[in-house]
Amino acid sequence: MDWKVFASTFAMIFIAEMGDKTQFAALAASAGSKSTFSVLLAVVLALSAAGVLGVIAGKYLGNFIDPQNLKWVSGPLFVGVGLWIMLSK
């Protein structure tokens, strides 16, 4: 296990998810339910599944696209989606 990669990935994902729409959706689901454990389990499994898909996609994309080039493509796409969400009604 590469603990440096683990720690930096954990920190990056944790910070990125704080205040994210996913966290607000989990908060709303938990507030509207008497089964907090069910909501917690669903959130953990859903985020784990999304993470697994991201890791698998990243592994295969890394075989075809230089990771440095992927940063240059994904960064503007991320900003573009953010602007699109911000400016849409």
Phi, psi and omega in degrees: 000130177269099186293331178293314177297317179302310184295316181291322178294315179301312182298316181297314181292318181299313180293320181295328183276344181294124180076010180285161180300331178295319179294320178293324177294319178295320178298315180295318179296320180291320180294329182267009183229149175269353182254078182299321181297320179297319178295315179300312180297318179296318180296313181298315181292319180295315179293326177294316179297317178296320178294318178299315178299320179296318180293316180296314179299319179296321179297314182286322176296325179296338177283335184253333184236135177299128181307327178294319177293325179297324176298319181290334178274314185288327180300304178297326177297318179298314178297318180298317178295319178299316178295319179299315179294317182295322185268348180282152183269000000 
